[in-house]
């Protein structure tokens, strides 16, 4: 026991050494290699950065870990940082924030593998099955596509030339054989953030997020470290065929949380619920009797849906499509994409319904009826003074002239 410790356990104190350690703030727990701690920078020298771990316990780390290529430090005395415990010699505790490039990192590479300490790497180039990563010195590792990020790699060139943090999954041949994972680091960070965010997220909340991935079924949005999904039906009030026409990766969006399932780690989001609802003013624009031009967007056995405005579709019932002729399906007389002039017969904001009928042109209204239609209304009656055909024949045989 040192003289300093002897002073701490004077005979008149009446307290155990463990109790005095607890009061002084010194952690009596044994630090295991790879253990992460929070520390305060108390002194910076040309070679080392000294850390206060609590009470009179201290540690140090290589200054080069926290400086850029030009030698500029990213921290100052008094800053709080996270660091990983590497080893202890002569009661001096060595820490690292991450195993970086250069000799300082190379000597700790195996320790990083054994104790799960993150390593910094530069993505050099794309190779078969993944990426070649330069870790320390001339040591290079391999990161498979599946371990590069949380989402599927869509554009490999987005990663080339970037510095990322990896975890060593396999270590062999004294560091000449390395398999790395950036995804493992991201998942750990995501798990920690999720536990913090879970305490604040609620269904119905409106949040700002960033689009991180676009898929055929929707868009993934990052919400402060947790990802949620906007399904295609919630992208906008109008029907979205191609998600790339509406959103781009990196775009900032405002979304509403519509569903949370922590068991399945799923968060459902809506973009359209943060946009003005076109049905709120449907009665002002699409009132009964008004005429509009729309595009046929969908055909069903009972009619044709016509897009009148973004998010508002009206229905022409099949009985109004045959021009008086009975048809079995709207596709017999109309096609998706066709432009029509329609008249509003009625609208219901609560049910989100608009009833339509096609507007007939004057040419169509005066055209001859189609085959199978009732022709009787189109037949002109002969003048009554002419009599019947029988009367004409009778007059002719009698040699009588028929006059008006």
C-alpha positions as CSV (number, residue, x, y, z in Angstrom):
1,X,0.0,0.0,0.0
2,X,1.4,3.4,-0.9
3,X,1.9,6.2,1.6
4,X,-0.9,8.1,0.1
5,X,-3.3,5.2,0.7
6,X,-2.0,4.8,4.3
7,X,-3.1,8.3,4.9
8,X,-6.5,7.5,3.7
9,X,-7.0,4.7,6.2
10,X,-5.9,6.4,9.4
11,X,-6.7,4.6,12.7
12,X,-9.1,7.3,13.7
13,X,-11.2,7.2,10.5
14,X,-13.1,4.1,11.4
15,X,-13.8,3.4,7.7
16,X,-12.7,0.6,5.5
17,X,-10.4,1.2,2.6
18,X,-13.3,0.3,0.2
19,X,-15.5,2.9,1.7
20,X,-12.8,5.5,1.4
21,X,-12.3,4.6,-2.3
22,X,-16.0,5.0,-2.9
23,X,-16.0,8.4,-1.3
24,X,-13.0,9.5,-3.2
25,X,-14.6,8.5,-6.5
26,X,-12.0,5.9,-7.5
27,X,-13.6,2.9,-9.1
28,X,-12.5,-0.2,-7.4
29,X,-14.0,-2.4,-10.2
30,X,-11.4,-4.1,-12.4
31,X,-11.2,-2.6,-15.9
32,X,-11.2,-5.3,-18.5
33,X,-9.5,-4.8,-21.9
34,X,-11.9,-3.3,-24.4
35,X,-14.1,-1.8,-21.6
36,X,-15.6,1.6,-22.6
37,X,-15.4,4.5,-20.2
38,X,-16.2,8.2,-20.0
39,X,-13.3,10.4,-19.1
40,X,-12.3,14.0,-18.9
41,X,-9.1,15.4,-20.6
42,X,-6.9,16.9,-17.8
43,X,-3.7,17.5,-19.6
44,X,-2.3,17.4,-23.2
45,X,1.4,17.0,-23.9
46,X,3.2,16.7,-27.3
47,X,2.9,12.9,-27.2
48,X,0.0,12.0,-24.8
49,X,-3.4,13.0,-23.6
50,X,-4.1,12.3,-19.9
51,X,-7.5,11.4,-18.7
52,X,-9.3,11.6,-15.4
53,X,-11.4,8.6,-14.7
54,X,-12.9,9.7,-11.4
55,X,-11.3,10.5,-8.1
56,X,-7.5,10.1,-8.4
57,X,-7.6,7.4,-11.1
58,X,-6.0,8.4,-14.4
59,X,-5.2,7.0,-17.8
60,X,-3.6,8.2,-21.0
61,X,-3.9,7.7,-24.7
62,X,-1.8,8.5,-27.8
63,X,-2.2,12.1,-28.9
64,X,-2.1,11.1,-32.5
65,X,-5.5,9.4,-32.2
66,X,-7.2,12.8,-31.8
67,X,-5.4,14.9,-34.3
68,X,-5.9,15.3,-38.1
69,X,-3.4,14.8,-40.9
70,X,-2.0,18.3,-40.3
71,X,-1.5,17.7,-36.6
72,X,-4.4,19.8,-35.4
73,X,-6.2,18.4,-32.3
74,X,-9.9,18.0,-32.3
75,X,-10.2,18.2,-28.4
76,X,-8.9,20.5,-25.6
77,X,-8.4,20.2,-21.9
78,X,-11.7,19.9,-20.0
79,X,-13.5,18.0,-22.8
80,X,-15.2,14.7,-22.0
81,X,-14.5,11.8,-24.4
82,X,-15.3,8.1,-24.6
83,X,-12.3,5.7,-24.6
84,X,-11.5,2.0,-24.5
85,X,-9.2,0.4,-21.9
86,X,-6.3,-1.4,-23.6
87,X,-3.8,-2.4,-20.9
88,X,-2.2,-1.5,-17.6
89,X,1.5,-1.5,-16.8
90,X,3.0,-0.3,-13.6
91,X,-0.5,1.0,-12.6
92,X,-0.6,3.2,-15.7
93,X,-3.8,2.6,-17.7
94,X,-3.5,2.9,-21.5
95,X,-6.7,3.8,-23.4
96,X,-7.7,4.4,-27.0
97,X,-10.7,6.0,-28.7
98,X,-10.2,3.8,-31.8
99,X,-7.3,2.0,-33.4
100,X,-6.2,4.4,-36.1
101,X,-3.5,4.4,-38.8
102,X,0.2,4.5,-38.2
103,X,2.5,2.7,-35.7
104,X,0.3,3.6,-32.8
105,X,-2.6,1.6,-34.2
106,X,-0.6,-1.3,-35.7
107,X,0.7,-2.4,-32.3
108,X,-2.9,-2.6,-30.9
109,X,-4.5,-4.3,-33.9
110,X,-4.6,-7.7,-32.3
111,X,-5.9,-6.2,-29.0
112,X,-8.6,-4.5,-31.0
113,X,-9.7,-7.9,-32.4
114,X,-9.6,-9.7,-29.1
115,X,-11.5,-7.0,-27.2
116,X,-13.9,-5.6,-29.8
117,X,-12.2,-2.2,-30.0
118,X,-13.2,-0.2,-33.1
119,X,-10.6,0.5,-35.8
120,X,-10.5,3.3,-38.3
121,X,-10.2,2.4,-41.9
122,X,-10.1,4.0,-45.4
123,X,-12.2,2.4,-48.1
124,X,-9.7,2.0,-50.9
125,X,-11.6,0.3,-53.6
126,X,-14.4,-2.1,-54.6
127,X,-13.4,-5.7,-55.1
128,X,-15.2,-9.0,-55.6
129,X,-17.8,-9.4,-52.9
130,X,-17.2,-6.2,-51.1
131,X,-14.5,-3.5,-50.4
132,X,-10.8,-3.4,-49.7
133,X,-10.1,-1.4,-46.5
134,X,-6.8,0.1,-45.5
135,X,-6.6,-0.1,-41.7
136,X,-3.1,0.7,-40.4
137,X,0.2,1.1,-42.3
138,X,0.1,-1.3,-45.2
139,X,-2.3,-3.6,-43.6
140,X,-5.5,-4.1,-45.6
141,X,-8.7,-5.8,-44.7
142,X,-11.9,-6.9,-46.4
143,X,-15.4,-5.8,-45.7
144,X,-18.3,-7.7,-47.4
145,X,-21.1,-5.8,-49.0
146,X,-23.5,-7.1,-46.3
147,X,-21.3,-5.6,-43.5
148,X,-20.8,-2.2,-45.0
149,X,-23.9,-0.6,-43.6
150,X,-27.4,-1.0,-42.2
151,X,-29.0,-1.0,-45.7
152,X,-28.1,-2.8,-48.9
153,X,-25.3,-1.1,-50.8
154,X,-26.9,0.6,-53.8
155,X,-24.0,2.7,-55.1
156,X,-20.6,1.4,-54.2
157,X,-18.8,4.6,-55.2
158,X,-20.5,6.4,-52.4
159,X,-18.1,4.6,-50.0
160,X,-14.8,4.6,-51.9
161,X,-12.4,7.2,-50.4
162,X,-14.2,7.5,-47.1
163,X,-12.9,6.9,-43.6
164,X,-15.2,4.7,-41.5
165,X,-15.1,2.9,-38.2
166,X,-15.0,-0.9,-38.3
167,X,-15.0,-3.9,-36.0
168,X,-12.6,-6.7,-36.7
169,X,-14.6,-9.9,-37.2
170,X,-11.7,-12.2,-38.2
171,X,-8.0,-11.8,-37.5
172,X,-5.3,-14.0,-38.9
173,X,-1.7,-14.2,-40.1
174,X,-0.6,-11.5,-37.7
175,X,-3.0,-9.0,-39.2
176,X,-2.5,-9.8,-42.8
177,X,-5.9,-11.5,-42.9
178,X,-8.7,-9.2,-41.7
179,X,-12.5,-9.3,-42.1
180,X,-14.1,-6.1,-41.1
181,X,-17.6,-4.9,-40.4
182,X,-18.9,-1.4,-40.3
183,X,-22.5,-2.7,-39.8
184,X,-21.6,-4.1,-36.4
185,X,-20.6,-0.6,-35.2
186,X,-23.7,1.0,-36.7
187,X,-25.9,-1.6,-35.1
188,X,-24.4,-1.0,-31.7
189,X,-24.8,2.7,-32.0
190,X,-28.4,2.3,-33.3
191,X,-29.2,0.0,-30.3
192,X,-28.0,2.6,-27.8
193,X,-29.8,5.5,-29.5
194,X,-33.0,3.4,-29.8
195,X,-33.1,2.8,-26.1
196,X,-32.8,6.5,-25.5
197,X,-35.3,7.5,-28.2
198,X,-37.8,4.8,-27.2
199,X,-38.5,6.8,-24.1
200,X,-39.7,9.8,-26.1
201,X,-41.3,8.4,-29.3
202,X,-45.1,8.1,-29.4
203,X,-47.6,7.3,-32.1
204,X,-49.0,10.5,-33.6
205,X,-45.8,12.5,-33.1
206,X,-44.5,14.7,-36.0
207,X,-40.8,14.5,-36.5
208,X,-38.1,15.6,-39.0
209,X,-36.0,12.9,-40.6
210,X,-33.7,12.2,-43.5
211,X,-34.4,9.7,-46.3
212,X,-31.6,7.0,-46.2
213,X,-32.9,4.4,-48.7
214,X,-35.6,4.1,-51.4
215,X,-37.2,0.8,-52.2
216,X,-40.1,-0.4,-54.4
217,X,-42.3,-0.7,-51.3
218,X,-41.4,2.6,-49.6
219,X,-38.7,4.9,-48.1
220,X,-36.6,4.4,-45.0
221,X,-36.2,7.5,-43.0
222,X,-33.6,8.1,-40.2
223,X,-35.2,9.6,-37.0
224,X,-32.2,10.6,-34.8
225,X,-30.6,7.2,-35.1
226,X,-33.7,5.0,-35.5
227,X,-35.1,4.1,-38.9
228,X,-38.8,4.1,-39.9
229,X,-40.6,3.1,-43.1
230,X,-42.9,5.3,-45.2
231,X,-44.9,2.7,-47.2
232,X,-45.9,3.7,-50.8
233,X,-49.5,4.4,-49.7
234,X,-48.3,7.0,-47.3
235,X,-45.9,8.9,-49.6
236,X,-48.5,11.3,-50.9
237,X,-52.2,11.9,-51.3
238,X,-52.0,11.0,-55.0
239,X,-51.1,7.5,-56.2
240,X,-47.3,7.1,-56.5
241,X,-46.1,4.8,-59.2
242,X,-42.3,5.5,-59.0
243,X,-40.9,6.6,-55.6
244,X,-37.9,8.2,-57.3
245,X,-40.2,10.8,-58.8
246,X,-41.1,12.0,-55.3
247,X,-38.1,11.4,-53.0
248,X,-34.3,11.3,-53.1
249,X,-31.8,9.9,-50.7
250,X,-30.6,12.5,-48.3
251,X,-33.8,14.6,-48.5
252,X,-35.1,16.1,-45.3
253,X,-38.8,15.3,-44.7
254,X,-41.4,15.9,-42.0
255,X,-43.3,12.7,-41.1
256,X,-45.9,11.5,-38.6
257,X,-45.4,8.3,-36.6
258,X,-48.5,6.2,-37.4
259,X,-47.3,2.8,-35.8
260,X,-44.7,1.6,-33.4
261,X,-43.9,-2.0,-32.8
262,X,-40.8,-2.4,-30.6
263,X,-41.1,-6.2,-30.6
264,X,-40.6,-6.3,-34.4
265,X,-38.4,-3.1,-34.3
266,X,-40.8,-1.5,-36.8
267,X,-41.8,2.1,-37.0
268,X,-44.5,3.1,-39.6
269,X,-44.4,6.7,-40.9
270,X,-46.6,8.9,-43.0
271,X,-45.4,11.7,-45.2
272,X,-48.9,12.5,-46.7
273,X,-50.4,13.2,-43.2
274,X,-48.0,16.1,-42.9
275,X,-49.3,17.6,-46.2
276,X,-52.5,19.5,-46.7
277,X,-55.4,17.1,-47.2
278,X,-57.0,17.8,-50.6
279,X,-60.3,16.4,-49.4
280,X,-60.7,19.3,-46.9
281,X,-61.7,21.6,-49.8
282,X,-63.2,19.1,-52.2
283,X,-66.6,20.7,-52.0
284,X,-65.3,24.1,-53.0
285,X,-63.6,22.9,-56.2
286,X,-65.5,19.8,-57.2
287,X,-69.1,20.8,-56.5
288,X,-72.1,19.3,-58.1
289,X,-72.5,20.2,-61.8
290,X,-68.9,21.4,-62.2
291,X,-67.0,20.2,-65.3
292,X,-63.4,19.1,-65.2
293,X,-60.7,17.4,-67.2
294,X,-59.2,14.2,-65.7
295,X,-57.1,11.2,-66.5
296,X,-58.3,7.6,-66.2
297,X,-56.0,5.9,-63.6
298,X,-57.8,2.7,-62.8
299,X,-60.4,0.4,-64.2
300,X,-62.6,-2.0,-62.2
301,X,-65.6,-4.2,-63.0
302,X,-67.9,-1.5,-61.6
303,X,-66.4,1.5,-63.3
304,X,-63.5,3.8,-64.0
305,X,-61.5,6.0,-61.6
306,X,-60.5,9.4,-62.9
307,X,-57.8,11.5,-61.3
308,X,-59.1,15.1,-60.9
309,X,-56.3,16.5,-58.7
310,X,-53.4,15.1,-56.6
311,X,-55.1,12.8,-54.1
312,X,-58.6,13.1,-55.5
313,X,-60.0,10.4,-57.7
314,X,-63.7,10.3,-58.9
315,X,-65.7,7.3,-60.1
316,X,-67.6,7.0,-63.4
317,X,-70.0,4.0,-62.8
318,X,-70.0,1.4,-65.6
319,X,-73.6,2.2,-66.4
320,X,-72.6,5.6,-67.6
321,X,-69.8,4.5,-69.9
322,X,-71.6,2.5,-72.7
323,X,-73.3,5.5,-74.3
324,X,-76.6,3.6,-73.8
325,X,-75.1,0.2,-74.7
326,X,-74.6,-2.4,-72.0
327,X,-70.9,-3.3,-71.5
328,X,-69.4,-6.0,-69.3
329,X,-66.2,-4.1,-68.4
330,X,-65.0,-0.4,-68.7
331,X,-62.0,-1.6,-70.8
332,X,-64.4,-2.2,-73.7
333,X,-64.8,1.6,-74.2
334,X,-62.1,3.3,-72.2
335,X,-58.4,2.9,-71.4
336,X,-56.0,3.8,-68.5
337,X,-54.2,7.0,-69.3
338,X,-57.0,8.4,-71.4
339,X,-58.1,12.0,-70.8
340,X,-61.7,12.7,-70.3
341,X,-64.0,15.6,-69.6
342,X,-66.3,14.8,-66.7
343,X,-69.1,16.4,-64.7
344,X,-69.4,16.1,-61.0
345,X,-72.7,14.5,-59.9
346,X,-71.9,14.6,-56.2
347,X,-69.1,14.5,-53.6
348,X,-68.7,13.2,-50.0
349,X,-65.8,14.5,-48.0
350,X,-66.2,12.1,-45.1
351,X,-66.3,9.0,-47.4
352,X,-63.8,10.5,-49.8
353,X,-65.9,9.9,-52.8
354,X,-66.7,11.9,-56.0
355,X,-69.3,10.6,-58.4
356,X,-68.8,11.5,-62.1
357,X,-70.4,11.2,-65.5
358,X,-68.7,11.6,-68.8
359,X,-69.5,14.9,-70.7
360,X,-70.7,14.1,-74.2
361,X,-69.7,16.4,-77.0
362,X,-72.3,17.8,-79.3
363,X,-71.1,15.5,-82.1
364,X,-71.6,12.5,-79.9
365,X,-75.1,13.6,-78.8
366,X,-76.3,14.0,-82.4
367,X,-74.6,10.9,-83.8
368,X,-76.7,8.0,-85.0
369,X,-77.4,5.4,-82.4
370,X,-75.3,2.3,-82.1
371,X,-76.3,-1.2,-83.2
372,X,-78.6,-2.8,-80.8
373,X,-80.1,0.5,-79.6
374,X,-83.7,1.5,-79.7
375,X,-84.2,3.2,-83.1
376,X,-87.9,4.2,-82.7
377,X,-87.2,7.7,-81.3
378,X,-85.2,8.4,-84.5
379,X,-87.9,7.5,-87.0
380,X,-90.0,10.4,-88.3
381,X,-93.7,9.9,-88.6
382,X,-95.1,10.5,-92.2
383,X,-97.4,13.5,-92.6
384,X,-101.0,12.5,-91.8
385,X,-102.4,14.0,-95.2
386,X,-100.5,11.4,-97.2
387,X,-102.5,8.5,-95.8
388,X,-101.3,5.0,-95.6
389,X,-99.5,3.0,-98.3
390,X,-102.7,1.0,-98.8
391,X,-104.6,4.2,-99.5
392,X,-102.1,5.2,-102.2
393,X,-102.4,1.8,-103.9
394,X,-106.2,1.9,-103.8
395,X,-106.3,5.4,-105.3
396,X,-103.9,4.3,-108.1
397,X,-106.0,1.3,-109.1
398,X,-109.1,3.4,-109.2
399,X,-107.5,5.9,-111.4
400,X,-108.1,8.6,-108.8
401,X,-105.6,11.3,-108.3
402,X,-104.7,11.8,-104.7
403,X,-104.4,15.5,-103.7
404,X,-103.6,17.3,-100.5
